[in-house]
Amino acid sequence: MKKSQVSGGLLMLLIMALLITSVNLNAQDEEKTSPFSVGCDLVSSYLWRGTKFGTGPAIQPYLEVALGNFTIGGWGSYCFTEDEAAEADLYISYGFDFGLSIGLTDYYFPGSDYFDYTTESGSHAFEVNLGYEIKGFSIAANYVLNQAGSAGSAGNDLYFEAGYGFKYFSLFAGAGNGWHTTDGNFMLCNIGISAEHDIKITDKFALPVSGALIWNPEREEFHVVVGVSF
């Protein structure tokens, strides 16, 4: 069995085990706050690490559960105008109390065979994620484990990003290779500024709105994106 198949099977089994454990623990103490969270973002464009996917607005739902320091869940993105940019990911991460986190993400793109783990036409790209945050500073390192034809990963793909959050806005810069750049070479591909704001609707409800200005020097593209969270 190939390494990518093992990674995919273990990730699915681990997520199922933690979900069942979480449900059992929650059922034993109904007075506790539910560990499950669900939500959805509506964005003007789907931008990921400096690259735009699809041709129009996208709806991006998620469902996750927190179990101690573990977080597991699923996230998707679906454009209104085309099916090619659809995405449905699973992820699991563990956060340490001193700001370090480690995780694994399974990127899957609907329209391809879910159980295809081959190099030539595989539909899953598995990525190890490392992150560290202290005060306003954050840094992340990501490494793709496998080559998957339908997912578009070359294997050994790298992406690094650093950011700093000020009082009213945040700055970030990221660089990568493999599926992050047009020729596969390591380059800066994601530089920008982002901000968040709550629009007050009633005394008890406010609508979270976020926006970003993004420059991709590798593709020589500039993007403006805004999103609303529900």
Secondary structure, DSSP 8 states (H G I E B T S, - for coil): --HHHHHHHHHHHHHHHHHHHHHHHHHH-TTS--SEEEEEEEESSEEETTEEESSS-EEEEEEEEEETTEEEEEEEEEESS-STT-EEEEEEEEE-TTSEEEEEEEEE-TTS-TT---TTT--EEEEEEEEEEETTEEEEEEEE--EETTTTEESS-EEEEEEEE-SS-EEEEEEE-GGGSSSS--EEEEEEEEEEEEEE-SSS-EEEEEEEEEEETTTTEEEEEEEEE-
